[in-house]
Amino acid sequence: MRILAMVAVALAMSSGPTFAQDIAAADASAQECQPCRGIEALALQLPYARSGAEKTERAENTVGPALICDSPQQLNRFVDLINTGREALDAIRVVNEEAENPTACGNALAAFEIGKTVAEVKMLGQLFSIVEVKVTALNDGSEWTQVQPTTQYSIRQIPVETL
C-alpha cells in the first residue's frame, strides 16, 4: 500500500467527540512535528489499550499516527528487533525486507477503528497490546483519503495503573 509510507509519529492519538475534530487535530499534529526517530518517540506516542471488559465491548474510533502492519507476526518481529537494540526505523525496514513487501509495516497518519487485542508483548520492559485495526482513511501529509476498510494490526502501550 502506497499510503503506509513513513509519516511522522507525532502526538499521542486522541478520541475526540467528532471525526472532523479528530482529523483537524491530527492534521495540526502532523504539521507541528517533523519525523521523530527512535523507539523512545514511538513508545511514547503509541495510544494505550483499554483494560478489562472494555476491550471487547465496543470498537474505539481513533485518528492519529500509528505503527501499522499487515499481520500480528510482523509486529511481534518488530518488538523482538527493538528488544535486541535495533532502532525503530531499522526494525521496520527489516520486517519489510523479511516480508518481501516495502509497505508491510510502517508509520501512518490514519483514521481507524480499534478492534480486539490479539496478543500482549513486552517491549523495552513495558507492556504493549497488539490490536486488530480497521483502517478507513489515510493522510499523505497534505490531505485525507478514504480507503476501503482494511483490517491490519497496530501496537498500543498499556498504561501502568498507579495505586
PyMOL CGO cylinders between C-alpha atoms (Angstrom):
from pymol import cmd
from pymol.cgo import CYLINDER

trace = [
    CYLINDER, 0.00, 0.00, 0.00, 1.47, 3.32, -1.08, 0.3, 1, 1, 1, 1, 1, 1,
    CYLINDER, 1.47, 3.32, -1.08, -0.18, 5.11, 1.80, 0.3, 1, 1, 1, 1, 1, 1,
    CYLINDER, -0.18, 5.11, 1.80, 1.72, 3.31, 4.50, 0.3, 1, 1, 1, 1, 1, 1,
    CYLINDER, 1.72, 3.31, 4.50, 4.78, 5.34, 3.65, 0.3, 1, 1, 1, 1, 1, 1,
    CYLINDER, 4.78, 5.34, 3.65, 6.62, 6.68, 6.67, 0.3, 1, 1, 1, 1, 1, 1,
    CYLINDER, 6.62, 6.68, 6.67, 4.71, 9.52, 8.30, 0.3, 1, 1, 1, 1, 1, 1,
    CYLINDER, 4.71, 9.52, 8.30, 5.80, 11.30, 11.46, 0.3, 1, 1, 1, 1, 1, 1,
    CYLINDER, 5.80, 11.30, 11.46, 4.95, 9.63, 14.73, 0.3, 1, 1, 1, 1, 1, 1,
    CYLINDER, 4.95, 9.63, 14.73, 3.60, 12.87, 16.15, 0.3, 1, 1, 1, 1, 1, 1,
    CYLINDER, 3.60, 12.87, 16.15, 1.43, 13.38, 19.17, 0.3, 1, 1, 1, 1, 1, 1,
    CYLINDER, 1.43, 13.38, 19.17, -0.47, 10.70, 21.05, 0.3, 1, 1, 1, 1, 1, 1,
    CYLINDER, -0.47, 10.70, 21.05, -3.68, 9.56, 19.40, 0.3, 1, 1, 1, 1, 1, 1,
    CYLINDER, -3.68, 9.56, 19.40, -6.89, 11.09, 20.65, 0.3, 1, 1, 1, 1, 1, 1,
    CYLINDER, -6.89, 11.09, 20.65, -10.52, 10.06, 20.65, 0.3, 1, 1, 1, 1, 1, 1,
    CYLINDER, -10.52, 10.06, 20.65, -12.44, 13.29, 20.22, 0.3, 1, 1, 1, 1, 1, 1,
    CYLINDER, -12.44, 13.29, 20.22, -16.16, 13.89, 20.12, 0.3, 1, 1, 1, 1, 1, 1,
    CYLINDER, -16.16, 13.89, 20.12, -16.33, 14.08, 16.34, 0.3, 1, 1, 1, 1, 1, 1,
    CYLINDER, -16.33, 14.08, 16.34, -14.46, 12.62, 13.40, 0.3, 1, 1, 1, 1, 1, 1,
    CYLINDER, -14.46, 12.62, 13.40, -13.95, 16.10, 11.87, 0.3, 1, 1, 1, 1, 1, 1,
    CYLINDER, -13.95, 16.10, 11.87, -12.37, 17.42, 15.07, 0.3, 1, 1, 1, 1, 1, 1,
    CYLINDER, -12.37, 17.42, 15.07, -10.09, 14.38, 15.25, 0.3, 1, 1, 1, 1, 1, 1,
    CYLINDER, -10.09, 14.38, 15.25, -8.95, 14.91, 11.67, 0.3, 1, 1, 1, 1, 1, 1,
    CYLINDER, -8.95, 14.91, 11.67, -8.28, 18.60, 12.31, 0.3, 1, 1, 1, 1, 1, 1,
    CYLINDER, -8.28, 18.60, 12.31, -6.27, 17.76, 15.43, 0.3, 1, 1, 1, 1, 1, 1,
    CYLINDER, -6.27, 17.76, 15.43, -4.29, 15.06, 13.60, 0.3, 1, 1, 1, 1, 1, 1,
    CYLINDER, -4.29, 15.06, 13.60, -3.58, 17.48, 10.74, 0.3, 1, 1, 1, 1, 1, 1,
    CYLINDER, -3.58, 17.48, 10.74, -2.29, 20.07, 13.22, 0.3, 1, 1, 1, 1, 1, 1,
    CYLINDER, -2.29, 20.07, 13.22, -0.11, 17.45, 14.93, 0.3, 1, 1, 1, 1, 1, 1,
    CYLINDER, -0.11, 17.45, 14.93, 1.41, 16.36, 11.65, 0.3, 1, 1, 1, 1, 1, 1,
    CYLINDER, 1.41, 16.36, 11.65, 2.15, 19.98, 10.72, 0.3, 1, 1, 1, 1, 1, 1,
    CYLINDER, 2.15, 19.98, 10.72, 3.93, 20.67, 14.04, 0.3, 1, 1, 1, 1, 1, 1,
    CYLINDER, 3.93, 20.67, 14.04, 6.18, 17.61, 14.21, 0.3, 1, 1, 1, 1, 1, 1,
    CYLINDER, 6.18, 17.61, 14.21, 8.93, 16.56, 11.84, 0.3, 1, 1, 1, 1, 1, 1,
    CYLINDER, 8.93, 16.56, 11.84, 9.53, 12.80, 11.60, 0.3, 1, 1, 1, 1, 1, 1,
    CYLINDER, 9.53, 12.80, 11.60, 10.50, 11.51, 15.03, 0.3, 1, 1, 1, 1, 1, 1,
    CYLINDER, 10.50, 11.51, 15.03, 13.24, 8.90, 15.21, 0.3, 1, 1, 1, 1, 1, 1,
    CYLINDER, 13.24, 8.90, 15.21, 13.90, 6.09, 17.65, 0.3, 1, 1, 1, 1, 1, 1,
    CYLINDER, 13.90, 6.09, 17.65, 11.85, 3.78, 19.77, 0.3, 1, 1, 1, 1, 1, 1,
    CYLINDER, 11.85, 3.78, 19.77, 11.60, 6.30, 22.61, 0.3, 1, 1, 1, 1, 1, 1,
    CYLINDER, 11.60, 6.30, 22.61, 9.46, 8.57, 20.43, 0.3, 1, 1, 1, 1, 1, 1,
    CYLINDER, 9.46, 8.57, 20.43, 7.49, 5.61, 19.11, 0.3, 1, 1, 1, 1, 1, 1,
    CYLINDER, 7.49, 5.61, 19.11, 6.77, 4.14, 22.54, 0.3, 1, 1, 1, 1, 1, 1,
    CYLINDER, 6.77, 4.14, 22.54, 5.68, 7.47, 23.98, 0.3, 1, 1, 1, 1, 1, 1,
    CYLINDER, 5.68, 7.47, 23.98, 3.36, 8.28, 21.11, 0.3, 1, 1, 1, 1, 1, 1,
    CYLINDER, 3.36, 8.28, 21.11, 1.50, 4.99, 20.71, 0.3, 1, 1, 1, 1, 1, 1,
    CYLINDER, 1.50, 4.99, 20.71, -2.03, 5.00, 22.07, 0.3, 1, 1, 1, 1, 1, 1,
    CYLINDER, -2.03, 5.00, 22.07, -2.86, 2.88, 25.07, 0.3, 1, 1, 1, 1, 1, 1,
    CYLINDER, -2.86, 2.88, 25.07, -5.13, -0.11, 25.18, 0.3, 1, 1, 1, 1, 1, 1,
    CYLINDER, -5.13, -0.11, 25.18, -8.30, -0.14, 27.22, 0.3, 1, 1, 1, 1, 1, 1,
    CYLINDER, -8.30, -0.14, 27.22, -8.30, -2.62, 30.05, 0.3, 1, 1, 1, 1, 1, 1,
    CYLINDER, -8.30, -2.62, 30.05, -10.63, -5.36, 31.16, 0.3, 1, 1, 1, 1, 1, 1,
    CYLINDER, -10.63, -5.36, 31.16, -14.09, -5.78, 29.66, 0.3, 1, 1, 1, 1, 1, 1,
    CYLINDER, -14.09, -5.78, 29.66, -13.82, -2.52, 27.72, 0.3, 1, 1, 1, 1, 1, 1,
    CYLINDER, -13.82, -2.52, 27.72, -11.50, -4.28, 25.26, 0.3, 1, 1, 1, 1, 1, 1,
    CYLINDER, -11.50, -4.28, 25.26, -14.24, -6.46, 23.86, 0.3, 1, 1, 1, 1, 1, 1,
    CYLINDER, -14.24, -6.46, 23.86, -17.44, -4.46, 24.42, 0.3, 1, 1, 1, 1, 1, 1,
    CYLINDER, -17.44, -4.46, 24.42, -17.08, -1.96, 21.59, 0.3, 1, 1, 1, 1, 1, 1,
    CYLINDER, -17.08, -1.96, 21.59, -14.66, -0.78, 18.98, 0.3, 1, 1, 1, 1, 1, 1,
    CYLINDER, -14.66, -0.78, 18.98, -12.84, 2.50, 19.53, 0.3, 1, 1, 1, 1, 1, 1,
    CYLINDER, -12.84, 2.50, 19.53, -12.55, 5.01, 16.68, 0.3, 1, 1, 1, 1, 1, 1,
    CYLINDER, -12.55, 5.01, 16.68, -9.19, 6.73, 16.56, 0.3, 1, 1, 1, 1, 1, 1,
    CYLINDER, -9.19, 6.73, 16.56, -7.43, 9.26, 14.35, 0.3, 1, 1, 1, 1, 1, 1,
    CYLINDER, -7.43, 9.26, 14.35, -3.70, 9.84, 14.55, 0.3, 1, 1, 1, 1, 1, 1,
    CYLINDER, -3.70, 9.84, 14.55, -0.25, 8.44, 13.95, 0.3, 1, 1, 1, 1, 1, 1,
    CYLINDER, -0.25, 8.44, 13.95, 0.31, 4.72, 14.42, 0.3, 1, 1, 1, 1, 1, 1,
    CYLINDER, 0.31, 4.72, 14.42, 2.64, 1.89, 13.56, 0.3, 1, 1, 1, 1, 1, 1,
    CYLINDER, 2.64, 1.89, 13.56, 0.51, -0.37, 11.34, 0.3, 1, 1, 1, 1, 1, 1,
    CYLINDER, 0.51, -0.37, 11.34, 1.46, -3.79, 9.96, 0.3, 1, 1, 1, 1, 1, 1,
    CYLINDER, 1.46, -3.79, 9.96, -0.22, -6.39, 7.78, 0.3, 1, 1, 1, 1, 1, 1,
    CYLINDER, -0.22, -6.39, 7.78, 0.00, -9.13, 10.44, 0.3, 1, 1, 1, 1, 1, 1,
    CYLINDER, 0.00, -9.13, 10.44, 0.46, -9.58, 14.19, 0.3, 1, 1, 1, 1, 1, 1,
    CYLINDER, 0.46, -9.58, 14.19, 3.54, -11.70, 13.44, 0.3, 1, 1, 1, 1, 1, 1,
    CYLINDER, 3.54, -11.70, 13.44, 5.19, -8.69, 11.82, 0.3, 1, 1, 1, 1, 1, 1,
    CYLINDER, 5.19, -8.69, 11.82, 4.53, -6.61, 14.94, 0.3, 1, 1, 1, 1, 1, 1,
    CYLINDER, 4.53, -6.61, 14.94, 5.96, -9.41, 17.10, 0.3, 1, 1, 1, 1, 1, 1,
    CYLINDER, 5.96, -9.41, 17.10, 9.06, -9.40, 14.92, 0.3, 1, 1, 1, 1, 1, 1,
    CYLINDER, 9.06, -9.40, 14.92, 9.29, -5.58, 15.25, 0.3, 1, 1, 1, 1, 1, 1,
    CYLINDER, 9.29, -5.58, 15.25, 9.14, -5.91, 19.06, 0.3, 1, 1, 1, 1, 1, 1,
    CYLINDER, 9.14, -5.91, 19.06, 11.81, -8.65, 19.02, 0.3, 1, 1, 1, 1, 1, 1,
    CYLINDER, 11.81, -8.65, 19.02, 14.10, -6.41, 16.96, 0.3, 1, 1, 1, 1, 1, 1,
    CYLINDER, 14.10, -6.41, 16.96, 13.57, -3.43, 19.28, 0.3, 1, 1, 1, 1, 1, 1,
    CYLINDER, 13.57, -3.43, 19.28, 14.27, -5.61, 22.31, 0.3, 1, 1, 1, 1, 1, 1,
    CYLINDER, 14.27, -5.61, 22.31, 17.61, -6.63, 20.78, 0.3, 1, 1, 1, 1, 1, 1,
    CYLINDER, 17.61, -6.63, 20.78, 18.66, -3.00, 20.37, 0.3, 1, 1, 1, 1, 1, 1,
    CYLINDER, 18.66, -3.00, 20.37, 17.53, -2.06, 16.87, 0.3, 1, 1, 1, 1, 1, 1,
    CYLINDER, 17.53, -2.06, 16.87, 16.28, 1.47, 16.17, 0.3, 1, 1, 1, 1, 1, 1,
    CYLINDER, 16.28, 1.47, 16.17, 12.58, 1.71, 15.24, 0.3, 1, 1, 1, 1, 1, 1,
    CYLINDER, 12.58, 1.71, 15.24, 13.10, 2.67, 11.59, 0.3, 1, 1, 1, 1, 1, 1,
    CYLINDER, 13.10, 2.67, 11.59, 15.69, -0.07, 11.12, 0.3, 1, 1, 1, 1, 1, 1,
    CYLINDER, 15.69, -0.07, 11.12, 13.35, -2.62, 12.73, 0.3, 1, 1, 1, 1, 1, 1,
    CYLINDER, 13.35, -2.62, 12.73, 10.56, -1.59, 10.33, 0.3, 1, 1, 1, 1, 1, 1,
    CYLINDER, 10.56, -1.59, 10.33, 12.97, -1.92, 7.39, 0.3, 1, 1, 1, 1, 1, 1,
    CYLINDER, 12.97, -1.92, 7.39, 13.97, -5.44, 8.50, 0.3, 1, 1, 1, 1, 1, 1,
    CYLINDER, 13.97, -5.44, 8.50, 10.33, -6.53, 8.93, 0.3, 1, 1, 1, 1, 1, 1,
    CYLINDER, 10.33, -6.53, 8.93, 9.50, -5.22, 5.45, 0.3, 1, 1, 1, 1, 1, 1,
    CYLINDER, 9.50, -5.22, 5.45, 12.52, -6.95, 3.90, 0.3, 1, 1, 1, 1, 1, 1,
    CYLINDER, 12.52, -6.95, 3.90, 11.58, -10.25, 5.56, 0.3, 1, 1, 1, 1, 1, 1,
    CYLINDER, 11.58, -10.25, 5.56, 8.00, -9.86, 4.30, 0.3, 1, 1, 1, 1, 1, 1,
    CYLINDER, 8.00, -9.86, 4.30, 9.33, -9.01, 0.83, 0.3, 1, 1, 1, 1, 1, 1,
    CYLINDER, 9.33, -9.01, 0.83, 6.91, -6.07, 0.91, 0.3, 1, 1, 1, 1, 1, 1,
    CYLINDER, 6.91, -6.07, 0.91, 8.18, -2.50, 1.38, 0.3, 1, 1, 1, 1, 1, 1,
    CYLINDER, 8.18, -2.50, 1.38, 4.86, -1.45, 2.95, 0.3, 1, 1, 1, 1, 1, 1,
    CYLINDER, 4.86, -1.45, 2.95, 4.10, -4.45, 5.18, 0.3, 1, 1, 1, 1, 1, 1,
    CYLINDER, 4.10, -4.45, 5.18, 4.81, -2.28, 8.25, 0.3, 1, 1, 1, 1, 1, 1,
    CYLINDER, 4.81, -2.28, 8.25, 5.08, 1.45, 8.60, 0.3, 1, 1, 1, 1, 1, 1,
    CYLINDER, 5.08, 1.45, 8.60, 4.10, 4.58, 10.44, 0.3, 1, 1, 1, 1, 1, 1,
    CYLINDER, 4.10, 4.58, 10.44, 0.90, 6.13, 9.12, 0.3, 1, 1, 1, 1, 1, 1,
    CYLINDER, 0.90, 6.13, 9.12, -1.39, 9.00, 9.93, 0.3, 1, 1, 1, 1, 1, 1,
    CYLINDER, -1.39, 9.00, 9.93, -4.71, 7.20, 9.78, 0.3, 1, 1, 1, 1, 1, 1,
    CYLINDER, -4.71, 7.20, 9.78, -8.33, 7.02, 10.86, 0.3, 1, 1, 1, 1, 1, 1,
    CYLINDER, -8.33, 7.02, 10.86, -9.16, 3.57, 12.13, 0.3, 1, 1, 1, 1, 1, 1,
    CYLINDER, -9.16, 3.57, 12.13, -11.34, 1.51, 14.39, 0.3, 1, 1, 1, 1, 1, 1,
    CYLINDER, -11.34, 1.51, 14.39, -9.54, -0.42, 17.10, 0.3, 1, 1, 1, 1, 1, 1,
    CYLINDER, -9.54, -0.42, 17.10, -10.75, -3.97, 17.48, 0.3, 1, 1, 1, 1, 1, 1,
    CYLINDER, -10.75, -3.97, 17.48, -9.76, -6.88, 19.63, 0.3, 1, 1, 1, 1, 1, 1,
    CYLINDER, -9.76, -6.88, 19.63, -6.44, -7.44, 21.34, 0.3, 1, 1, 1, 1, 1, 1,
    CYLINDER, -6.44, -7.44, 21.34, -4.66, -10.37, 19.71, 0.3, 1, 1, 1, 1, 1, 1,
    CYLINDER, -4.66, -10.37, 19.71, -1.52, -10.50, 21.89, 0.3, 1, 1, 1, 1, 1, 1,
    CYLINDER, -1.52, -10.50, 21.89, 0.34, -8.77, 24.67, 0.3, 1, 1, 1, 1, 1, 1,
    CYLINDER, 0.34, -8.77, 24.67, 4.10, -8.25, 24.44, 0.3, 1, 1, 1, 1, 1, 1,
    CYLINDER, 4.10, -8.25, 24.44, 6.88, -6.62, 26.40, 0.3, 1, 1, 1, 1, 1, 1,
    CYLINDER, 6.88, -6.62, 26.40, 8.94, -4.01, 24.60, 0.3, 1, 1, 1, 1, 1, 1,
    CYLINDER, 8.94, -4.01, 24.60, 11.87, -2.47, 26.44, 0.3, 1, 1, 1, 1, 1, 1,
    CYLINDER, 11.87, -2.47, 26.44, 10.34, -3.62, 29.72, 0.3, 1, 1, 1, 1, 1, 1,
    CYLINDER, 10.34, -3.62, 29.72, 6.91, -2.08, 29.10, 0.3, 1, 1, 1, 1, 1, 1,
    CYLINDER, 6.91, -2.08, 29.10, 3.70, -3.93, 28.31, 0.3, 1, 1, 1, 1, 1, 1,
    CYLINDER, 3.70, -3.93, 28.31, 2.03, -3.42, 24.91, 0.3, 1, 1, 1, 1, 1, 1,
    CYLINDER, 2.03, -3.42, 24.91, -1.03, -4.86, 23.19, 0.3, 1, 1, 1, 1, 1, 1,
    CYLINDER, -1.03, -4.86, 23.19, -1.08, -5.95, 19.57, 0.3, 1, 1, 1, 1, 1, 1,
    CYLINDER, -1.08, -5.95, 19.57, -4.54, -4.98, 18.36, 0.3, 1, 1, 1, 1, 1, 1,
    CYLINDER, -4.54, -4.98, 18.36, -6.59, -5.51, 15.24, 0.3, 1, 1, 1, 1, 1, 1,
    CYLINDER, -6.59, -5.51, 15.24, -7.41, -2.22, 13.49, 0.3, 1, 1, 1, 1, 1, 1,
    CYLINDER, -7.41, -2.22, 13.49, -9.70, -1.43, 10.57, 0.3, 1, 1, 1, 1, 1, 1,
    CYLINDER, -9.70, -1.43, 10.57, -8.14, 1.44, 8.61, 0.3, 1, 1, 1, 1, 1, 1,
    CYLINDER, -8.14, 1.44, 8.61, -10.75, 3.70, 6.95, 0.3, 1, 1, 1, 1, 1, 1,
    CYLINDER, -10.75, 3.70, 6.95, -8.77, 6.80, 5.91, 0.3, 1, 1, 1, 1, 1, 1,
    CYLINDER, -8.77, 6.80, 5.91, -5.13, 7.84, 5.47, 0.3, 1, 1, 1, 1, 1, 1,
    CYLINDER, -5.13, 7.84, 5.47, -3.30, 11.14, 5.32, 0.3, 1, 1, 1, 1, 1, 1,
    CYLINDER, -3.30, 11.14, 5.32, -0.38, 11.64, 2.95, 0.3, 1, 1, 1, 1, 1, 1,
    CYLINDER, -0.38, 11.64, 2.95, 0.79, 14.79, 4.75, 0.3, 1, 1, 1, 1, 1, 1,
    CYLINDER, 0.79, 14.79, 4.75, -1.46, 17.15, 2.84, 0.3, 1, 1, 1, 1, 1, 1,
    CYLINDER, -1.46, 17.15, 2.84, -4.90, 15.57, 2.61, 0.3, 1, 1, 1, 1, 1, 1,
    CYLINDER, -4.90, 15.57, 2.61, -7.10, 12.76, 3.87, 0.3, 1, 1, 1, 1, 1, 1,
    CYLINDER, -7.10, 12.76, 3.87, -8.21, 9.94, 1.58, 0.3, 1, 1, 1, 1, 1, 1,
    CYLINDER, -8.21, 9.94, 1.58, -10.90, 7.45, 2.49, 0.3, 1, 1, 1, 1, 1, 1,
    CYLINDER, -10.90, 7.45, 2.49, -9.87, 3.88, 1.76, 0.3, 1, 1, 1, 1, 1, 1,
    CYLINDER, -9.87, 3.88, 1.76, -11.72, 0.60, 1.55, 0.3, 1, 1, 1, 1, 1, 1,
    CYLINDER, -11.72, 0.60, 1.55, -11.83, -0.59, 5.18, 0.3, 1, 1, 1, 1, 1, 1,
    CYLINDER, -11.83, -0.59, 5.18, -8.77, -2.80, 5.61, 0.3, 1, 1, 1, 1, 1, 1,
    CYLINDER, -8.77, -2.80, 5.61, -8.00, -4.99, 8.62, 0.3, 1, 1, 1, 1, 1, 1,
    CYLINDER, -8.00, -4.99, 8.62, -4.43, -4.57, 9.82, 0.3, 1, 1, 1, 1, 1, 1,
    CYLINDER, -4.43, -4.57, 9.82, -2.63, -4.57, 13.16, 0.3, 1, 1, 1, 1, 1, 1,
    CYLINDER, -2.63, -4.57, 13.16, -1.12, -1.98, 15.46, 0.3, 1, 1, 1, 1, 1, 1,
    CYLINDER, -1.12, -1.98, 15.46, 0.66, -1.87, 18.80, 0.3, 1, 1, 1, 1, 1, 1,
    CYLINDER, 0.66, -1.87, 18.80, -0.57, 0.11, 21.79, 0.3, 1, 1, 1, 1, 1, 1,
    CYLINDER, -0.57, 0.11, 21.79, 1.10, 0.74, 25.11, 0.3, 1, 1, 1, 1, 1, 1,
    CYLINDER, 1.10, 0.74, 25.11, -0.85, -0.50, 28.10, 0.3, 1, 1, 1, 1, 1, 1,
    CYLINDER, -0.85, -0.50, 28.10, -0.89, 2.20, 30.78, 0.3, 1, 1, 1, 1, 1, 1,
    CYLINDER, -0.89, 2.20, 30.78, 0.63, 1.40, 34.14, 0.3, 1, 1, 1, 1, 1, 1,
    CYLINDER, 0.63, 1.40, 34.14, -2.01, 1.68, 36.81, 0.3, 1, 1, 1, 1, 1, 1,
    CYLINDER, -2.01, 1.68, 36.81, -0.99, 3.52, 39.95, 0.3, 1, 1, 1, 1, 1, 1,
    CYLINDER, -0.99, 3.52, 39.95, -2.29, 2.70, 43.40, 0.3, 1, 1, 1, 1, 1, 1,
]
cmd.load_cgo(trace, "trace")
